[in-house]
């Protein structure tokens, strides 16, 4: 399962960069990509849960999380359009740090000194790599791309945290995630 996840994440970045460099518009690709992901996740959710029912009290969190996953997807495809796949992969590797920071801010978890030291070192290293200038490109586009990716990571972290909070209320995390993904897809479809 872990190997499959690593392979999908690795292919996600490289395939997206390849497809966007070879003629696909970022929003068109994001919509098709997210439709495939949402369809697969809905099939998985139905096989596991046998329903998509969530409580009315969860709908506000699902709508907010869905909106943020939409923002995340926009930041992802436009960020990868402006940078290379290796920088994007490196930036995406900081996702657990963003989630840890958000969990701390929301008082869901208390993280120790080693986490914070690792987070600072990671951000410094990622910042050095992401701000590097490739011959013939503008530093500004690398900074814009990094900013887009960072914004997407924050949106993703908040989405994950909201889904965890909502799943702790009543519904299962799988159902909440399926609904969040659907709201995100509807946003992409409408743009």
N, C-alpha and C positions, 0 to 999 in steps of 0.2 A: 504494500500500500504506500509506504513512504517513498520507495523508488519510483512508483508511478506518479506520485505527486511531484517529485523533483523533475522527472522527465517532462511532465505537462507544463510546469512553470518554465523550464528551460526552452521548450519548444514554443511556448506562448510568446516570449519576447522575440526570439529569432524569426519565427514565421511571420509575426506581425510586422516586424521591420522589413522583411523581404517583400511581403505583399504590398505594403505601403510604398516602398521604393520602386515597385514594378507596376504602378498604375492605379491601384485601388485608392479611393478617397478614404481618409481616416474614419469619417462617420459611417460611410457605407460598410466598411469592413467591421467596424465596432458593432454595428447592428446585426450583421450576419453572424459574427463570432458569438455575440451575447445570446442570440436566438438559439444557436446550437447548445451553448452551455446551459441556458435556462430549460430547454427541452429535456436534455439529459438529466438535469437535477430534478425536474418535475417527475420524470419517470422513476428515478431513484426514490424520491420522497413518497410517491404513491405506492411503490412496491413495499416500502418500509412502514409507512404510517396509515395507508388506506384512506386517507382524506387530507384535505388542505384546510380544514376548519381551524380558524384561530378566533380568539375571543375579541369582542368589540373593543375592549380596553387595550388590546395590542395594536390596533390599526394606526394610531397616531405614530407610534414608534416605527412601525413597518413603513409608513409613508415617508417619514423623515429618513430612515435608513435607506429606503429605495431611492430617494432623491440624492442622497450622498453617494450611493453606488453608481448612479448615473453620472455624477460629477467625477467620480473616480475613473470611470471608463473614458470620459472626454479627456481628462488629464493624461491618462495612459496613452491613448492613440495619438494625441497631439504632441505629447512629450517624446514619444518614440519617433515621431516624424522629425523632430528637431535634434535628436541625439543618436548615438550608435547603440546597438543592442547590448554591448558589454557594459556600458555606463548605465543603461536602463536596468539591466539585471542586477548590477551592484546596488543601485538605488532601491530597487524592490526588495533586496535582501534586508533592508532596514525596517521592513514592515513590523516584525515583532517588537522592535524598539518603540515605534509609535504606539502600538497597542499597549505596551507596558506603561508608557507615559500617560496615556489616556486612562488606563485602569487605576493608576496612582491618583490622577487628578479627580477621578470620580469616586475615590475612596473604596475601590473594589479590591485593591491589593496594595500591600506595603512592600516596596522593593529595596534591597540592600545596597550597600556601597559598591559591590562588584558589578551590579547591573548598571549603576550610574557611571562608573568608570568605563565599563565596556561601551556604553552608549556614547559617551563623549569621544572615546577613541574611534569608534565606528564612524560617527559623524565627521570627525576630522579627516579620517582616511577617505571616506566617500566624497567629502568636499574637495579634497585635493585632486582626486581622480576626475570628478565631474567638472571641475573648473578648468581642466586641461584644455589647451587649444590645439586642435588638429589643423595642419596646414591648409589654408584656403577657406577656413570657416571662421565665423565671427565668434568671439568669446560670448557676446551677448546672447546668441542663440543657444549656446550651451547652458548659460545661466537661466534663460527662459525655460528651456527643457527641464532643467533640474528643479526649477520652481514649480513647474506643472506637475512633475512627478511627485515632489514633496507634498503639494496640495492634494494630489490623488491619494497619497499614502495616509494623510490625515483623514481624508474622507473615508477611506477604507477602514482605518482604525476606529473611527467613530461608528461606522456601520457595524463592524464586528462587535464593538462594545454594546451598542444599542440592541443588536440581535441577542446577545447574551443576557442583557437586562430583561428584554421582553420574554425570552425563553424561561427565565427564572420566575416570571410572573405566573404564567399558566401553560402556554402552548410549548411544544417541543421545539428545540433549536432548528431541527431540520425543516419543520413546517414554516417557522419564521423566516429562515433563509430562503426557502422556495418563494415565499410571498415577496420578500425584499427583492430578490432577483427579478421577479415579474414586474415590479414597479420600475426597477432600473431599465428593463428592456422596453417598457412602454415609453419611458423618457427618450431612449435612443431612437425608437421607432418614430416618435413625433418630431425629432430634430432634423 
